[in-house]
């Protein structure tokens, strides 16, 4: 097995582990009635390259494509969103985040600017 394959496998394992821990924290917090769950730093997502889009229902949003980003950075962010079941209806974000993030389809991460009250 080459060193690159071994490193890639270890990175995948560590990303999955981190995402699993985040999901477990969220589940435990929700079960205990805690509303706010600590989120990973938003920089995990902002380091990705996003392309602007506009939709009839969504308005302005952005998409990060796996092919346009560094594999390890994209996989890390994607793993967190997958483990936390981030969807368009249940978006992932922290209290100080500028954007909300979600998954739809393969190899794409979506984000939209949060509307602050």
LODREN-593377 format. One record per atom (N, C-alpha, C, O): residue in one letter; atom name; x, y, z. Coordinates in nm, 3 decimals. Example, Ala and Ser with C-alpha at 12.3 -4.5 7.8 and 13.67 -1.06 7.14 Angstrom:
residues 2
+---+----+---------+---------+---------+
! r !  a !      xx !      yy !      zz !
+---+----+---------+---------+---------+
! a !  N !   1.319 !  -0.569 !   0.780 !
! a ! CA !   1.230 !  -0.450 !   0.780 !
! a !  C !   1.320 !  -0.330 !   0.780 !
! a !  O !   1.424 !  -0.332 !   0.846 !
! s !  N !   1.285 !  -0.225 !   0.708 !
! s ! CA !   1.367 !  -0.106 !   0.714 !
! s !  C !   1.290 !   0.003 !   0.787 !
! s !  O !   1.341 !   0.114 !   0.804 !
+---+----+---------+---------+---------+
END
This chain:
residues 117
+---+----+---------+---------+---------+
! r !  a !      xx !      yy !      zz !
+---+----+---------+---------+---------+
! x !  N !   0.085 !  -0.117 !   0.000 !
! x ! CA !   0.000 !   0.000 !   0.000 !
! x !  C !   0.090 !   0.124 !   0.000 !
! x !  O !   0.184 !   0.131 !   0.079 !
! x !  N !   0.064 !   0.218 !  -0.085 !
! x ! CA !   0.148 !   0.337 !  -0.091 !
! x !  C !   0.117 !   0.430 !   0.026 !
! x !  O !   0.012 !   0.422 !   0.089 !
! x !  N !   0.211 !   0.518 !   0.052 !
! x ! CA !   0.196 !   0.614 !   0.163 !
! x !  C !   0.078 !   0.707 !   0.140 !
! x !  O !   0.008 !   0.743 !   0.235 !
! x !  N !   0.053 !   0.748 !   0.015 !
! x ! CA !  -0.059 !   0.836 !  -0.017 !
! x !  C !  -0.193 !   0.770 !   0.015 !
! x !  O !  -0.282 !   0.833 !   0.071 !
! x !  N !  -0.206 !   0.643 !  -0.021 !
! x ! CA !  -0.330 !   0.570 !   0.004 !
! x !  C !  -0.351 !   0.554 !   0.154 !
! x !  O !  -0.463 !   0.568 !   0.204 !
! x !  N !  -0.243 !   0.524 !   0.227 !
! x ! CA !  -0.252 !   0.509 !   0.372 !
! x !  C !  -0.292 !   0.641 !   0.437 !
! x !  O !  -0.378 !   0.644 !   0.526 !
! x !  N !  -0.230 !   0.750 !   0.394 !
! x ! CA !  -0.263 !   0.883 !   0.449 !
! x !  C !  -0.407 !   0.921 !   0.419 !
! x !  O !  -0.478 !   0.974 !   0.504 !
! x !  N !  -0.451 !   0.892 !   0.297 !
! x ! CA !  -0.589 !   0.923 !   0.258 !
! x !  C !  -0.689 !   0.842 !   0.341 !
! x !  O !  -0.791 !   0.895 !   0.384 !
! x !  N !  -0.659 !   0.715 !   0.363 !
! x ! CA !  -0.747 !   0.630 !   0.443 !
! x !  C !  -0.754 !   0.680 !   0.587 !
! x !  O !  -0.861 !   0.682 !   0.648 !
! x !  N !  -0.639 !   0.719 !   0.642 !
! x ! CA !  -0.637 !   0.772 !   0.779 !
! x !  C !  -0.716 !   0.901 !   0.788 !
! x !  O !  -0.791 !   0.922 !   0.883 !
! x !  N !  -0.701 !   0.989 !   0.689 !
! x ! CA !  -0.776 !   1.115 !   0.688 !
! x !  C !  -0.926 !   1.089 !   0.681 !
! x !  O !  -1.003 !   1.153 !   0.752 !
! x !  N !  -0.967 !   0.997 !   0.596 !
! x ! CA !  -1.109 !   0.961 !   0.586 !
! x !  C !  -1.162 !   0.910 !   0.721 !
! x !  O !  -1.271 !   0.948 !   0.764 !
! x !  N !  -1.082 !   0.824 !   0.787 !
! x ! CA !  -1.122 !   0.770 !   0.916 !
! x !  C !  -1.134 !   0.882 !   1.020 !
! x !  O !  -1.232 !   0.886 !   1.094 !
! x !  N !  -1.037 !   0.973 !   1.026 !
! x ! CA !  -1.041 !   1.081 !   1.123 !
! x !  C !  -1.157 !   1.177 !   1.097 !
! x !  O !  -1.221 !   1.224 !   1.191 !
! x !  N !  -1.185 !   1.205 !   0.970 !
! x ! CA !  -1.299 !   1.291 !   0.936 !
! x !  C !  -1.430 !   1.226 !   0.977 !
! x !  O !  -1.519 !   1.292 !   1.032 !
! x !  N !  -1.442 !   1.097 !   0.951 !
! x ! CA !  -1.564 !   1.024 !   0.990 !
! x !  C !  -1.578 !   1.021 !   1.141 !
! x !  O !  -1.689 !   1.035 !   1.194 !
! x !  N !  -1.467 !   1.002 !   1.211 !
! x ! CA !  -1.470 !   1.001 !   1.358 !
! x !  C !  -1.515 !   1.137 !   1.412 !
! x !  O !  -1.601 !   1.143 !   1.501 !
! x !  N !  -1.458 !   1.244 !   1.360 !
! x ! CA !  -1.495 !   1.378 !   1.405 !
! x !  C !  -1.643 !   1.407 !   1.377 !
! x !  O !  -1.714 !   1.463 !   1.461 !
! x !  N !  -1.688 !   1.369 !   1.258 !
! x ! CA !  -1.828 !   1.390 !   1.223 !
! x !  C !  -1.919 !   1.308 !   1.313 !
! x !  O !  -2.026 !   1.354 !   1.353 !
! x !  N !  -1.877 !   1.184 !   1.345 !
! x ! CA !  -1.956 !   1.100 !   1.434 !
! x !  C !  -1.965 !   1.158 !   1.574 !
! x !  O !  -2.071 !   1.152 !   1.637 !
! x !  N !  -1.856 !   1.212 !   1.622 !
! x ! CA !  -1.856 !   1.277 !   1.755 !
! x !  C !  -1.949 !   1.396 !   1.755 !
! x !  O !  -2.026 !   1.415 !   1.850 !
! x !  N !  -1.944 !   1.478 !   1.650 !
! x ! CA !  -2.033 !   1.594 !   1.640 !
! x !  C !  -2.180 !   1.550 !   1.640 !
! x !  O !  -2.263 !   1.612 !   1.706 !
! x !  N !  -2.210 !   1.444 !   1.567 !
! x ! CA !  -2.347 !   1.393 !   1.562 !
! x !  C !  -2.390 !   1.339 !   1.698 !
! x !  O !  -2.504 !   1.361 !   1.740 !
! x !  N !  -2.300 !   1.269 !   1.767 !
! x ! CA !  -2.332 !   1.216 !   1.900 !
! x !  C !  -2.357 !   1.329 !   1.999 !
! x !  O !  -2.451 !   1.322 !   2.079 !
! x !  N !  -2.276 !   1.434 !   1.996 !
! x ! CA !  -2.296 !   1.550 !   2.084 !
! x !  C !  -2.433 !   1.614 !   2.057 !
! x !  O !  -2.505 !   1.652 !   2.150 !
! x !  N !  -2.466 !   1.625 !   1.929 !
! x ! CA !  -2.595 !   1.686 !   1.893 !
! x !  C !  -2.711 !   1.602 !   1.945 !
! x !  O !  -2.806 !   1.656 !   2.001 !
! x !  N !  -2.704 !   1.471 !   1.927 !
! x ! CA !  -2.810 !   1.380 !   1.971 !
! x !  C !  -2.825 !   1.384 !   2.123 !
! x !  O !  -2.937 !   1.393 !   2.174 !
! x !  N !  -2.715 !   1.378 !   2.195 !
! x ! CA !  -2.718 !   1.382 !   2.341 !
! x !  C !  -2.774 !   1.515 !   2.390 !
! x !  O !  -2.856 !   1.519 !   2.481 !
! x !  N !  -2.728 !   1.625 !   2.329 !
! x ! CA !  -2.776 !   1.757 !   2.369 !
! x !  C !  -2.926 !   1.771 !   2.346 !
! x !  O !  -2.998 !   1.824 !   2.430 !
! x !  N !  -2.972 !   1.724 !   2.230 !
! x ! CA !  -3.115 !   1.732 !   2.200 !
! x !  C !  -3.196 !   1.648 !   2.299 !
! x !  O !  -3.303 !   1.689 !   2.342 !
! x !  N !  -3.145 !   1.530 !   2.334 !
! x ! CA !  -3.214 !   1.442 !   2.428 !
! x !  C !  -3.223 !   1.505 !   2.567 !
! x !  O !  -3.320 !   1.482 !   2.639 !
! x !  N !  -3.124 !   1.584 !   2.603 !
! x ! CA !  -3.124 !   1.652 !   2.733 !
! x !  C !  -3.196 !   1.786 !   2.728 !
! x !  O !  -3.205 !   1.855 !   2.830 !
! x !  N !  -3.246 !   1.823 !   2.612 !
! x ! CA !  -3.321 !   1.947 !   2.600 !
! x !  C !  -3.235 !   2.070 !   2.577 !
! x !  O !  -3.284 !   2.182 !   2.586 !
! x !  N !  -3.110 !   2.050 !   2.547 !
! x ! CA !  -3.022 !   2.163 !   2.518 !
! x !  C !  -3.044 !   2.204 !   2.373 !
! x !  O !  -3.033 !   2.122 !   2.282 !
! x !  N !  -3.077 !   2.330 !   2.353 !
! x ! CA !  -3.109 !   2.378 !   2.220 !
! x !  C !  -2.984 !   2.403 !   2.135 !
! x !  O !  -2.980 !   2.366 !   2.018 !
! x !  N !  -2.885 !   2.465 !   2.194 !
! x ! CA !  -2.766 !   2.506 !   2.120 !
! x !  C !  -2.657 !   2.400 !   2.134 !
! x !  O !  -2.616 !   2.367 !   2.245 !
! x !  N !  -2.611 !   2.348 !   2.022 !
! x ! CA !  -2.506 !   2.247 !   2.021 !
! x !  C !  -2.379 !   2.313 !   1.967 !
! x !  O !  -2.383 !   2.380 !   1.864 !
! x !  N !  -2.266 !   2.293 !   2.035 !
! x ! CA !  -2.143 !   2.353 !   1.984 !
! x !  C !  -2.115 !   2.305 !   1.840 !
! x !  O !  -2.122 !   2.186 !   1.811 !
! x !  N !  -2.083 !   2.399 !   1.754 !
! x ! CA !  -2.054 !   2.367 !   1.615 !
! x !  C !  -1.903 !   2.378 !   1.590 !
! x !  O !  -1.831 !   2.443 !   1.666 !
! x !  N !  -1.858 !   2.313 !   1.485 !
! x ! CA !  -1.718 !   2.328 !   1.447 !
! x !  C !  -1.698 !   2.473 !   1.401 !
! x !  O !  -1.795 !   2.540 !   1.366 !
! x !  N !  -1.574 !   2.522 !   1.402 !
! x ! CA !  -1.551 !   2.659 !   1.354 !
! x !  C !  -1.598 !   2.674 !   1.209 !
! x !  O !  -1.580 !   2.583 !   1.128 !
! x !  N !  -1.657 !   2.787 !   1.178 !
! x ! CA !  -1.709 !   2.807 !   1.042 !
! x !  C !  -1.598 !   2.803 !   0.938 !
! x !  O !  -1.625 !   2.777 !   0.821 !
! x !  N !  -1.476 !   2.827 !   0.979 !
! x ! CA !  -1.363 !   2.822 !   0.887 !
! x !  C !  -1.353 !   2.685 !   0.818 !
! x !  O !  -1.298 !   2.675 !   0.708 !
! x !  N !  -1.404 !   2.582 !   0.882 !
! x ! CA !  -1.408 !   2.449 !   0.821 !
! x !  C !  -1.477 !   2.455 !   0.685 !
! x !  O !  -1.442 !   2.381 !   0.594 !
! x !  N !  -1.574 !   2.544 !   0.672 !
! x ! CA !  -1.651 !   2.557 !   0.549 !
! x !  C !  -1.606 !   2.676 !   0.464 !
! x !  O !  -1.606 !   2.667 !   0.341 !
! x !  N !  -1.566 !   2.786 !   0.528 !
! x ! CA !  -1.532 !   2.906 !   0.451 !
! x !  C !  -1.403 !   2.891 !   0.372 !
! x !  O !  -1.378 !   2.970 !   0.280 !
! x !  N !  -1.320 !   2.792 !   0.404 !
! x ! CA !  -1.197 !   2.771 !   0.326 !
! x !  C !  -1.226 !   2.705 !   0.191 !
! x !  O !  -1.138 !   2.696 !   0.106 !
! x !  N !  -1.349 !   2.660 !   0.172 !
! x ! CA !  -1.387 !   2.598 !   0.045 !
! x !  C !  -1.417 !   2.706 !  -0.059 !
! x !  O !  -1.453 !   2.819 !  -0.025 !
! x !  N !  -1.403 !   2.669 !  -0.186 !
! x ! CA !  -1.435 !   2.759 !  -0.297 !
! x !  C !  -1.583 !   2.737 !  -0.332 !
! x !  O !  -1.623 !   2.627 !  -0.371 !
! x !  N !  -1.662 !   2.842 !  -0.319 !
! x ! CA !  -1.805 !   2.836 !  -0.349 !
! x !  C !  -1.834 !   2.917 !  -0.475 !
! x !  O !  -1.773 !   3.021 !  -0.499 !
! x !  N !  -1.928 !   2.869 !  -0.555 !
! x ! CA !  -1.975 !   2.940 !  -0.674 !
! x !  C !  -2.115 !   2.994 !  -0.646 !
! x !  O !  -2.200 !   2.923 !  -0.593 !
! x !  N !  -2.138 !   3.119 !  -0.683 !
! x ! CA !  -2.268 !   3.183 !  -0.660 !
! x !  C !  -2.374 !   3.124 !  -0.753 !
! x !  O !  -2.346 !   3.091 !  -0.868 !
! x !  N !  -2.494 !   3.110 !  -0.699 !
! x ! CA !  -2.609 !   3.059 !  -0.774 !
! x !  C !  -2.731 !   3.143 !  -0.736 !
! x !  O !  -2.731 !   3.214 !  -0.635 !
! x !  N !  -2.833 !   3.134 !  -0.816 !
! x ! CA !  -2.960 !   3.200 !  -0.785 !
! x !  C !  -3.072 !   3.107 !  -0.825 !
! x !  O !  -3.074 !   3.054 !  -0.936 !
! x !  N !  -3.165 !   3.087 !  -0.734 !
! x ! CA !  -3.278 !   3.000 !  -0.761 !
! x !  C !  -3.409 !   3.074 !  -0.743 !
! x !  O !  -3.417 !   3.174 !  -0.672 !
! x !  N !  -3.512 !   3.022 !  -0.808 !
! x ! CA !  -3.643 !   3.086 !  -0.800 !
! x !  C !  -3.699 !   3.083 !  -0.658 !
! x !  O !  -3.754 !   3.182 !  -0.610 !
! x !  N !  -3.683 !   2.967 !  -0.590 !
! x ! CA !  -3.737 !   2.953 !  -0.454 !
! x !  C !  -3.638 !   2.997 !  -0.347 !
! x !  O !  -3.677 !   3.059 !  -0.249 !
! x !  N !  -3.510 !   2.966 !  -0.366 !
! x ! CA !  -3.408 !   2.994 !  -0.264 !
! x !  C !  -3.351 !   3.135 !  -0.270 !
! x !  O !  -3.305 !   3.187 !  -0.169 !
! x !  N !  -3.354 !   3.194 !  -0.386 !
! x ! CA !  -3.286 !   3.323 !  -0.402 !
! x !  C !  -3.137 !   3.300 !  -0.418 !
! x !  O !  -3.097 !   3.206 !  -0.487 !
! x !  N !  -3.055 !   3.384 !  -0.356 !
! x ! CA !  -2.910 !   3.371 !  -0.367 !
! x !  C !  -2.857 !   3.265 !  -0.272 !
! x !  O !  -2.892 !   3.261 !  -0.155 !
! x !  N !  -2.772 !   3.178 !  -0.326 !
! x ! CA !  -2.704 !   3.076 !  -0.246 !
! x !  C !  -2.574 !   3.041 !  -0.318 !
! x !  O !  -2.547 !   3.092 !  -0.427 !
! x !  N !  -2.494 !   2.954 !  -0.257 !
! x ! CA !  -2.366 !   2.917 !  -0.316 !
! x !  C !  -2.346 !   2.766 !  -0.307 !
! x !  O !  -2.402 !   2.700 !  -0.220 !
! x !  N !  -2.264 !   2.714 !  -0.399 !
! x ! CA !  -2.236 !   2.571 !  -0.403 !
! x !  C !  -2.086 !   2.548 !  -0.411 !
! x !  O !  -2.016 !   2.612 !  -0.491 !
! x !  N !  -2.036 !   2.457 !  -0.327 !
! x ! CA !  -1.896 !   2.413 !  -0.335 !
! x !  C !  -1.897 !   2.274 !  -0.397 !
! x !  O !  -1.964 !   2.183 !  -0.347 !
! x !  N !  -1.822 !   2.257 !  -0.504 !
! x ! CA !  -1.813 !   2.129 !  -0.573 !
! x !  C !  -1.686 !   2.058 !  -0.529 !
! x !  O !  -1.581 !   2.120 !  -0.514 !
! x !  N !  -1.695 !   1.929 !  -0.510 !
! x ! CA !  -1.580 !   1.849 !  -0.468 !
! x !  C !  -1.463 !   1.868 !  -0.565 !
! x !  O !  -1.349 !   1.885 !  -0.521 !
! x !  N !  -1.490 !   1.865 !  -0.694 !
! x ! CA !  -1.385 !   1.875 !  -0.796 !
! x !  C !  -1.312 !   2.009 !  -0.795 !
! x !  O !  -1.200 !   2.019 !  -0.845 !
! x !  N !  -1.374 !   2.112 !  -0.738 !
! x ! CA !  -1.314 !   2.247 !  -0.735 !
! x !  C !  -1.240 !   2.277 !  -0.606 !
! x !  O !  -1.189 !   2.388 !  -0.588 !
! x !  N !  -1.232 !   2.180 !  -0.515 !
! x ! CA !  -1.172 !   2.203 !  -0.384 !
! x !  C !  -1.067 !   2.097 !  -0.351 !
! x !  O !  -1.062 !   1.991 !  -0.413 !
! x !  N !  -0.983 !   2.129 !  -0.253 !
! x ! CA !  -0.885 !   2.032 !  -0.206 !
! x !  C !  -0.960 !   1.913 !  -0.145 !
! x !  O !  -1.048 !   1.934 !  -0.061 !
! x !  N !  -0.928 !   1.792 !  -0.185 !
! x ! CA !  -1.003 !   1.674 !  -0.139 !
! x !  C !  -1.014 !   1.662 !   0.012 !
! x !  O !  -1.122 !   1.631 !   0.063 !
! x !  N !  -0.905 !   1.685 !   0.086 !
! x ! CA !  -0.911 !   1.667 !   0.231 !
! x !  C !  -0.998 !   1.774 !   0.298 !
! x !  O !  -1.066 !   1.744 !   0.395 !
! x !  N !  -0.996 !   1.896 !   0.247 !
! x ! CA !  -1.079 !   2.003 !   0.304 !
! x !  C !  -1.227 !   1.977 !   0.275 !
! x !  O !  -1.313 !   1.993 !   0.362 !
! x !  N !  -1.255 !   1.938 !   0.150 !
! x ! CA !  -1.394 !   1.911 !   0.112 !
! x !  C !  -1.449 !   1.792 !   0.189 !
! x !  O !  -1.560 !   1.797 !   0.241 !
! x !  N !  -1.371 !   1.684 !   0.197 !
! x ! CA !  -1.415 !   1.563 !   0.267 !
! x !  C !  -1.445 !   1.589 !   0.413 !
! x !  O !  -1.541 !   1.536 !   0.468 !
! x !  N !  -1.363 !   1.671 !   0.476 !
! x ! CA !  -1.383 !   1.705 !   0.617 !
! x !  C !  -1.517 !   1.778 !   0.636 !
! x !  O !  -1.598 !   1.739 !   0.721 !
! x !  N !  -1.540 !   1.882 !   0.558 !
! x ! CA !  -1.665 !   1.958 !   0.569 !
! x !  C !  -1.786 !   1.872 !   0.532 !
! x !  O !  -1.888 !   1.876 !   0.600 !
! x !  N !  -1.773 !   1.795 !   0.425 !
! x ! CA !  -1.882 !   1.709 !   0.379 !
! x !  C !  -1.917 !   1.605 !   0.487 !
! x !  O !  -2.034 !   1.578 !   0.512 !
! x !  N !  -1.815 !   1.549 !   0.549 !
! x ! CA !  -1.837 !   1.449 !   0.654 !
! x !  C !  -1.913 !   1.504 !   0.773 !
! x !  O !  -1.998 !   1.435 !   0.830 !
! x !  N !  -1.883 !   1.626 !   0.811 !
! x ! CA !  -1.954 !   1.690 !   0.924 !
! x !  C !  -2.101 !   1.709 !   0.888 !
! x !  O !  -2.189 !   1.679 !   0.969 !
! x !  N !  -2.127 !   1.759 !   0.768 !
! x ! CA !  -2.265 !   1.783 !   0.727 !
! x !  C !  -2.342 !   1.652 !   0.711 !
! x !  O !  -2.460 !   1.645 !   0.744 !
! x !  N !  -2.276 !   1.550 !   0.662 !
! x ! CA !  -2.342 !   1.419 !   0.646 !
! x !  C !  -2.374 !   1.359 !   0.783 !
! x !  O !  -2.484 !   1.308 !   0.804 !
! x !  N !  -2.280 !   1.367 !   0.876 !
! x ! CA !  -2.301 !   1.308 !   1.009 !
! x !  C !  -2.409 !   1.381 !   1.088 !
! x !  O !  -2.475 !   1.321 !   1.172 !
! x !  N !  -2.426 !   1.508 !   1.061 !
! x ! CA !  -2.527 !   1.585 !   1.134 !
! x !  C !  -2.659 !   1.593 !   1.057 !
! x !  O !  -2.751 !   1.665 !   1.095 !
! x !  N !  -2.666 !   1.519 !   0.947 !
! x ! CA !  -2.787 !   1.515 !   0.863 !
! x !  C !  -2.833 !   1.654 !   0.821 !
! x !  O !  -2.951 !   1.688 !   0.830 !
! x !  N !  -2.738 !   1.734 !   0.775 !
! x ! CA !  -2.770 !   1.870 !   0.732 !
! x !  C !  -2.843 !   1.867 !   0.598 !
! x !  O !  -2.789 !   1.824 !   0.497 !
! x !  N !  -2.967 !   1.913 !   0.600 !
! x ! CA !  -3.050 !   1.919 !   0.480 !
! x !  C !  -3.097 !   2.063 !   0.463 !
! x !  O !  -3.072 !   2.148 !   0.548 !
! x !  N !  -3.165 !   2.088 !   0.353 !
! x ! CA !  -3.215 !   2.224 !   0.330 !
! x !  C !  -3.314 !   2.265 !   0.439 !
! x !  O !  -3.325 !   2.384 !   0.471 !
! x !  N !  -3.386 !   2.168 !   0.496 !
! x ! CA !  -3.482 !   2.199 !   0.603 !
! x !  C !  -3.416 !   2.202 !   0.740 !
! x !  O !  -3.466 !   2.270 !   0.830 !
! x !  N !  -3.307 !   2.130 !   0.758 !
! x ! CA !  -3.234 !   2.123 !   0.885 !
! x !  C !  -3.089 !   2.160 !   0.859 !
! x !  O !  -3.001 !   2.074 !   0.859 !
! x !  N !  -3.065 !   2.287 !   0.836 !
! x ! CA !  -2.932 !   2.335 !   0.799 !
! x !  C !  -2.837 !   2.338 !   0.917 !
! x !  O !  -2.878 !   2.352 !   1.032 !
! x !  N !  -2.710 !   2.326 !   0.886 !
! x ! CA !  -2.605 !   2.325 !   0.989 !
! x !  C !  -2.547 !   2.466 !   1.001 !
! x !  O !  -2.509 !   2.527 !   0.902 !
! x !  N !  -2.541 !   2.516 !   1.125 !
! x ! CA !  -2.475 !   2.643 !   1.152 !
! x !  C !  -2.455 !   2.659 !   1.301 !
! x !  O !  -2.523 !   2.596 !   1.382 !
! x !  N !  -2.362 !   2.743 !   1.336 !
! x ! CA !  -2.335 !   2.774 !   1.476 !
! x !  C !  -2.388 !   2.912 !   1.509 !
! x !  O !  -2.434 !   2.983 !   1.420 !
! x !  N !  -2.381 !   2.950 !   1.637 !
! x ! CA !  -2.436 !   3.078 !   1.679 !
! x !  C !  -2.371 !   3.200 !   1.614 !
! x !  O !  -2.437 !   3.302 !   1.594 !
! x !  N !  -2.244 !   3.192 !   1.580 !
! x ! CA !  -2.176 !   3.308 !   1.521 !
! x !  C !  -2.149 !   3.289 !   1.372 !
! x !  O !  -2.071 !   3.364 !   1.313 !
! x !  N !  -2.211 !   3.189 !   1.310 !
! x ! CA !  -2.191 !   3.163 !   1.168 !
! x !  C !  -2.253 !   3.274 !   1.083 !
! x !  O !  -2.354 !   3.333 !   1.120 !
! x !  N !  -2.191 !   3.299 !   0.970 !
! x ! CA !  -2.244 !   3.394 !   0.872 !
! x !  C !  -2.338 !   3.323 !   0.773 !
! x !  O !  -2.427 !   3.384 !   0.715 !
! x !  N !  -2.314 !   3.192 !   0.755 !
! x ! CA !  -2.391 !   3.111 !   0.660 !
! x !  C !  -2.448 !   2.987 !   0.726 !
! x !  O !  -2.402 !   2.944 !   0.832 !
! x !  N !  -2.551 !   2.930 !   0.662 !
! x ! CA !  -2.599 !   2.797 !   0.699 !
! x !  C !  -2.557 !   2.704 !   0.586 !
! x !  O !  -2.546 !   2.747 !   0.471 !
! x !  N !  -2.534 !   2.576 !   0.619 !
! x ! CA !  -2.479 !   2.479 !   0.524 !
! x !  C !  -2.566 !   2.355 !   0.520 !
! x !  O !  -2.626 !   2.316 !   0.620 !
! x !  N !  -2.574 !   2.293 !   0.402 !
! x ! CA !  -2.649 !   2.169 !   0.388 !
! x !  C !  -2.600 !   2.090 !   0.267 !
! x !  O !  -2.525 !   2.141 !   0.184 !
! x !  N !  -2.644 !   1.965 !   0.261 !
! x ! CA !  -2.610 !   1.876 !   0.151 !
! x !  C !  -2.734 !   1.846 !   0.068 !
! x !  O !  -2.845 !   1.838 !   0.121 !
! x !  N !  -2.713 !   1.831 !  -0.060 !
! x ! CA !  -2.816 !   1.784 !  -0.151 !
! x !  C !  -2.744 !   1.725 !  -0.270 !
! x !  O !  -2.667 !   1.794 !  -0.336 !
! x !  N !  -2.768 !   1.599 !  -0.297 !
! x ! CA !  -2.696 !   1.532 !  -0.405 !
! x !  C !  -2.556 !   1.493 !  -0.361 !
! x !  O !  -2.518 !   1.511 !  -0.245 !
! x !  N !  -2.479 !   1.441 !  -0.454 !
! x ! CA !  -2.344 !   1.395 !  -0.425 !
! x !  C !  -2.241 !   1.502 !  -0.456 !
! x !  O !  -2.255 !   1.578 !  -0.552 !
! x !  N !  -2.137 !   1.505 !  -0.375 !
! x ! CA !  -2.018 !   1.587 !  -0.400 !
! x !  C !  -2.046 !   1.737 !  -0.413 !
! x !  O !  -1.979 !   1.807 !  -0.488 !
! x !  N !  -2.147 !   1.786 !  -0.339 !
! x ! CA !  -2.178 !   1.929 !  -0.339 !
! x !  C !  -2.215 !   1.971 !  -0.197 !
! x !  O !  -2.283 !   1.898 !  -0.125 !
! x !  N !  -2.169 !   2.088 !  -0.158 !
! x ! CA !  -2.207 !   2.150 !  -0.031 !
! x !  C !  -2.271 !   2.284 !  -0.065 !
! x !  O !  -2.217 !   2.363 !  -0.142 !
! x !  N !  -2.386 !   2.308 !  -0.007 !
! x ! CA !  -2.459 !   2.432 !  -0.031 !
! x !  C !  -2.448 !   2.523 !   0.090 !
! x !  O !  -2.432 !   2.476 !   0.203 !
! x !  N !  -2.456 !   2.654 !   0.065 !
! x ! CA !  -2.461 !   2.749 !   0.176 !
! x !  C !  -2.545 !   2.869 !   0.135 !
! x !  O !  -2.558 !   2.902 !   0.017 !
! x !  N !  -2.602 !   2.933 !   0.237 !
! x ! CA !  -2.680 !   3.054 !   0.215 !
! x !  C !  -2.659 !   3.145 !   0.335 !
! x !  O !  -2.651 !   3.099 !   0.449 !
! x !  N !  -2.649 !   3.273 !   0.307 !
! x ! CA !  -2.628 !   3.373 !   0.412 !
! x !  C !  -2.745 !   3.367 !   0.510 !
! x !  O !  -2.861 !   3.364 !   0.470 !
! x !  N !  -2.711 !   3.366 !   0.639 !
! x ! CA !  -2.815 !   3.363 !   0.744 !
! x !  C !  -2.882 !   3.500 !   0.752 !
! x !  O !  -2.817 !   3.604 !   0.735 !
! x !  N !  -3.010 !   3.499 !   0.778 !
! x ! CA !  -3.085 !   3.623 !   0.799 !
! x !  C !  -3.089 !   3.648 !   0.948 !
! x !  O !  -3.149 !   3.570 !   1.023 !
! x !  N !  -3.029 !   3.753 !   0.991 !
! x ! CA !  -3.026 !   3.787 !   1.135 !
! x !  C !  -3.143 !   3.879 !   1.168 !
! x !  O !  -3.179 !   3.968 !   1.091 !
! x !  N !  -3.201 !   3.856 !   1.285 !
! x ! CA !  -3.316 !   3.936 !   1.329 !
! x !  C !  -3.270 !   4.071 !   1.383 !
! x !  O !  -3.353 !   4.152 !   1.425 !
+---+----+---------+---------+---------+
END
